[in-house]
Amino acid sequence: MEHPIVRFTNELMRLTNDLDQATAAEFVSHVYKAGYEEGRAWEPASDFDE
């Protein structure tokens, strides 16, 4: 199974004609890391704890 970064990089390169692999991978890695960090920082609202 492909790592999500590889899969998303390949998909991005299929969608755009002006990105090389290094540029696409850098962008995907940045977005993937930001999403991961955001997901780790998210805490459910206390309203749901009742």
Residue frames relative to the residue before (quaternion, step in Angstrom):
aa qw qx qy qz dx dy dz
M 1.0000 0.0000 0.0000 0.0000 0.00 0.00 0.00
E 0.4471 -0.6974 0.4984 0.2557 3.57 -0.95 0.92
H 0.5059 -0.5996 0.5208 0.3365 3.52 -1.17 0.65
P 0.6041 -0.5934 0.3809 0.3713 3.63 -1.00 0.74
I 0.6273 0.5366 -0.3566 0.4375 3.62 0.97 -0.71
V 0.6470 0.4998 -0.3171 0.4806 3.60 0.98 -0.81
R 0.6652 0.5126 -0.3012 0.4517 3.56 0.88 -0.96
F 0.6945 0.4639 -0.2775 0.4748 3.61 0.87 -0.94
T 0.6119 0.5353 -0.3514 0.4643 3.60 1.07 -0.67
N 0.6623 0.4977 -0.3037 0.4705 3.58 0.90 -0.89
E 0.6539 0.5049 -0.3132 0.4684 3.58 0.98 -0.83
L 0.6419 0.5167 -0.3251 0.4639 3.60 0.94 -0.82
M 0.6613 0.5003 -0.3079 0.4665 3.58 0.96 -0.81
R 0.6243 0.5180 -0.3413 0.4747 3.61 1.12 -0.57
L 0.6968 0.4855 -0.2695 0.4541 3.59 1.07 -0.73
T 0.7782 0.2519 -0.1356 0.5591 3.58 1.13 -0.55
N 0.3337 -0.7525 0.5361 0.1871 3.54 -1.07 0.69
D 0.6996 0.5093 -0.2655 0.4251 3.58 1.20 -0.33
L 0.6255 0.5182 -0.3563 0.4618 3.62 1.20 0.23
D 0.2942 -0.7030 0.6093 0.2190 3.53 -1.07 0.76
Q 0.7174 -0.4693 0.2952 0.4218 3.57 -1.26 0.28
A 0.6553 0.5196 -0.3256 0.4411 3.61 0.91 -0.84
T 0.6701 0.4901 -0.2982 0.4710 3.60 0.93 -0.87
A 0.6548 0.5062 -0.3085 0.4688 3.57 0.94 -0.89
A 0.6648 0.5037 -0.3026 0.4612 3.60 0.92 -0.89
E 0.6328 0.5249 -0.3358 0.4596 3.60 0.98 -0.76
F 0.6620 0.5015 -0.3015 0.4683 3.57 0.92 -0.92
V 0.6760 0.4923 -0.2938 0.4629 3.59 0.82 -0.98
S 0.6455 0.5198 -0.3247 0.4558 3.61 0.94 -0.81
H 0.6426 0.5252 -0.3152 0.4603 3.57 0.99 -0.85
V 0.6859 0.4728 -0.2794 0.4775 3.58 0.86 -0.96
Y 0.6408 0.5297 -0.3214 0.4533 3.59 0.96 -0.87
K 0.6719 0.4915 -0.2936 0.4699 3.59 0.90 -0.93
A 0.6473 0.5164 -0.3202 0.4602 3.59 0.94 -0.85
G 0.6577 0.5037 -0.3043 0.4703 3.58 0.97 -0.82
Y 0.6344 0.5283 -0.3203 0.4646 3.56 1.01 -0.80
E 0.6753 0.4878 -0.2893 0.4715 3.57 0.89 -0.96
E 0.6410 0.5189 -0.3225 0.4646 3.59 0.97 -0.82
G 0.6565 0.5155 -0.3045 0.4590 3.56 0.97 -0.83
R 0.6611 0.4972 -0.3041 0.4726 3.57 1.03 -0.73
A 0.6857 0.4943 -0.2802 0.4550 3.58 1.08 -0.72
W 0.5841 0.6118 -0.3714 0.3827 3.58 1.18 -0.51
E 0.0260 -0.7695 0.6380 0.0100 3.52 -0.99 0.89
P 0.5186 -0.6504 0.4426 0.3347 3.59 -0.86 0.86
A 0.5609 -0.5911 0.4591 0.3538 3.55 -1.13 0.65
S 0.5692 -0.6252 0.4145 0.3367 3.57 -1.05 0.74
D 0.5055 0.6574 -0.4196 0.3692 3.62 1.22 -0.35
F 0.6895 0.4932 -0.2774 0.4521 3.56 1.09 -0.68
D 0.5851 0.6105 -0.3576 0.3963 3.57 1.27 -0.23
E 0.5207 0.6787 -0.4025 0.3259 3.59 1.22 -0.24
